[in-house]
C-alpha cells in the first residue's frame, strides 16, 4: 500500500505539533515508518488519506466496541449538538447516564464524570488518599493509568523500594509516594505492606493489563490484592478505563467476580467522545466535593455531547445480551487462526486473550508482567506490524498494546485477517 499523502501530512504536522502527533504512540516510533493519517471510519474499517481501506483492530484504543460511526451514537450527538454543546451547568442527561452506568456496574453507589481516563485515575487516587489520610500508593510496572505525575514512575534499584521519575518534569518528591511492584506478583505487594504498614492509601491496578500487551491476572492475584487491602485498611482501585463496559456490562468486576473500592472508567463510557469517570460506594464518595473536603472539578465534566454519546452506547450494550459472547467468540476465532499459522513455523510466540482483548508476543516464555513482555522480539514484531498493514490490517503500532476488537467485525473480516497473517508470517 502507498502512503504518499500520509507522509506529506506527517511532515506538515511535525512543523506545528511536537513529534507530529498529539499522543506519542501514534508517531510509529516503536515500529518505524510513517504513521497513517485517517480521514474517516465506518463499522470495522478505517479509510486513510491515501484511499486505503483498513480492517481496524484498535477501535480508537477501545471505545468503538460496536464499530465506528455507530448510528445511534452519531444520531444522539447530532440531536444534542443542536441544543448547545457546553453549559458548565447541570443537565438531566448527566443523571440519566449515571443511573444507567450504576445499574450496569456492580458494587458502586455513585459516579462522577470527568473528561479523560487520566483525570479519572488521578482523581481516584486523590480520593483514596483523602479517605485514608495516607500518602503512598502501589502501582504495577507496565500498567498505565494516564500521564499524571504519580503514575509516571519506574522501578528503583530493588524489588521493594521507592520509585523514581520516568519522565522529566516529575519530581522526586512525587515519586517517593509511588511504590512499584511487578504485575501478577503478590509476594512483592505483601512485602511493600510490611515495609509501610500504615502509609499505603491504595493499590491501583488494571484488572486486565492492556499496556504491556493484553495480560490477564493470574488466578488468585486480584483476590490477593483484595485481601491485602482489607487487612491493611487500604483501598483497591480498579482502573477499568479499558475493561469497563468492554469485558462485560459490569466490566472486570463482574467478569472476574472481584469487588474494588473505587473503579475508574473511560473509553466505552464516552461512545468515542472524551469522557472518564470514577465510581465508589457512598461511604467513599461522600468525601468528594461538594459533599466533602476532597476537591475535584472540571468545567467540561458532564459535557452534554459526551453524555449523549455515552448514554447511547451504554443503552445499546445494555440491550444486547449476546454482544459480549459474540465479540469474545470473534476474538477466539482470531486467536485460534493465528495459532494454527504459527504452529506450522519455528517462531516462538505467546498469545494472551481475555474477552475482546488479545495480543501476540514473539517470545518463548509466558507473558505475565512487564519484564516478560519486554523479552519479546521487537524486530520481528515490527516486520509483522508492517506486513499486516500492507495487507490492509491496522494493528496497534507497538508490541506493548492490546488489540481491541469491535462487534462490527464480520467473520469474513476475521478470516481475511488470518489469511493476511499467514502471508505476513512467511516474510518474517
Secondary structure by P-SEA (a helix, b strand, c coil): cccaaaaaaaaaaaaccccccccccccccccccbbbbbccccccccccccccccccccccccccccccccaaaaaaaaaaaaaccccccccaaaaaaaaaaaaacccccbbbbcccaaaaaaaaaaaaaaaacccbbbbbcccccccccccccccccccccccccccccccaaaaaabbbbccccaaaaaaaaaaccccccccccccccccccccccccaaaaaaaaaaaaacbbbbbcccccccccccccccccccccccbbbbccccccccccccccccccccccccccccbbbbbcccccaaaaaaaaaaaaaaaaccaaaaaaaaaaaaaaaaaaaaaaacccccccccccccccccccccccccaaaaaaccaaaaaaaaaaaaaacccccccccbbbbbcccccaaaaaaaaaaaaaaaacc
